[in-house]
């Protein structure tokens, strides 16, 4: 049904691999896996969180950061910390970005030997790599944006080579979250809401122009309560869930209801969607949208442990 696609799943604290021949194998046997963060750009390594640890932060749970190497068939700890909130591979190489809980949430970019290449405080865990790996879209929350138990955020672009942060507006009483890049790397889609004392506006899904910093409501914006926003890895159309309704929306067109259920994900071909229906059965819906040939990064936000998908896909039948 899935064609030449391997699937990795998290079940009872273990990672399982289902290759195209359906010969299921276990990747880890220590039973402490808390989250899958996905395959690297060439499908040779899998990033995951081991263990589950309490924090005093807004997101409550943290984990250790580990890598499974498909060639050696061994797993090893990448970061010696039990405060990882979220993590994501670069779409073009083996750099890893992760957000760590501390006095302030901090985003790190590291190489596979664990060496820190970039570091910036006051970034929240729902970040996204640009398609070419040169920048990361981040919700920034500076000291002036903390009010009692509330941390407001504003969307920023962290340009890695120059270590520069480009804030897309000067709001200090708004919430900007779950950024996703368009294929061309020139725009970011994100959730925006307006807090007390901020400029008046309509909560919802916005699109920001990176060059001009102009923000506008996304055409045919879904309700703000929509969750699981994810761009196709090969197209500028989006998947999201509203309650138990699962929709796909193409830019400037009406949303299409494709089913009822939960945990929708794109298959690697960028035009098939898999989800669990209301009976718990797996359903696959094929969409007739034009797609690009290459896999393109920046299609989803790094998100916290409790929002991570339970399954990830990669092309091919390799280990």
Buried (B, 14 or more C-beta within 10 A) or exposed (E): EBEEBBBBBBEEBBBBBBBBEEEEEEBBEEEBBBBBBBBBBEBBBBBBBBBBBEBEBBBBBBBBBBBBBBEEEEBEEBBEBBBBBBBBBBBBEBBBBBBBBEEBBBBBBBEBEEEEEBEBBBBBBBBBBBBBBBBBBBBBBBEEBBEEEEBBBBBBBBBBEEEEBBBBBEBBBBBBBBBBBBBEBBBBBBBBBBBEEBEEBEBBBBBBEBEEBEBEBBEEBBEEEBBBBBBBBBBBBBBBBBEEBBBBBBBEEEBBEBBBBBBBBBBBBBBBBBBBBEEEEEBEBEBEBEBEEEBBBBBBBBBBBEBBBEBBBBBEEEB
